[in-house]
């Protein structure tokens, strides 16, 4: 059961109002006891409200961190793709008469538009340059030297690290949301029980 943003706070407000009403109104408290409803459940419900509010704070922090990391990753990816496009065009000109290197570097291949696939192509091209000593030596002519390759690798590693953190935060956020949903379902049932026991 998914709880809409509007209902999220309403459930907590209603639970707080109901539980405070029971605990602060002797007649209601007495009526619940007479009907066999445990006041300890109401006190536990109040604790659950506090726990749920704390979970909302955590979820908000996770969402903020996710947003920040996604923006940083986007910036780094743009930076990497800019370098890649410049280097790729230079490599196409450098190896325009050499089919073997063109194929090895995948310069004759159409670039995918999907970000994930494009990242794979970026990694393949730079790994090929690094692993092939002849290519690595020749591309120095177009300013793809050791420093440039190190910088590219740092950007790739940074993007991967951020993506792993994003995956972890998404998992954490989903877990927190499930806990919130479960607690709010319990609170909703308690509100309904109290309404039944006080009729």
Secondary structure, DSSP 8 states (H G I E B T S, - for coil): ----HHHHHHHHHHHHHHHHHHHH-HHHHHHHHHTT--HHHHHHHHHHHHHHHHHHHHHHHHHHHHHHHHHHHHHHHHHHHHHHHHHHHHHHHHTTT-HHHHHHTTTTS---SSHHHHHHHHHHHHHHHHH-HHHHHHGGGGT--HHHHHHHHHHHHHHHHHHHHHHHHHHHHHHHHHHHHHHHHHHHHHHHHHHHHT-
